[in-house]
């Protein structure tokens, strides 16, 4: 299994857990909004995973903790992703 696939699967697993646990609630709301806009389940999960990945990369680059508010702001922009 490639490292990229393992990392991607980890992000997707995290997103699925966030939606199932409604924590943060914005993950489930974003998932439902994206599906209502016509995206498939997989597309919606992947986009939320990209938002999570973007925040995690920034966290590492800035040597800081996870910024939940920034993650929520990224999800609110979906399906657009900077």
Secondary structure, 3 states (H helix, E strand, C coil): CCHHHHHHHHHHHHHHHHHHHCCCHHHHHHHHHHHHCCCCHHHHHHHHHHHHHHHHHHHHHCCCCCCHHHHHHHHHHCCCCC
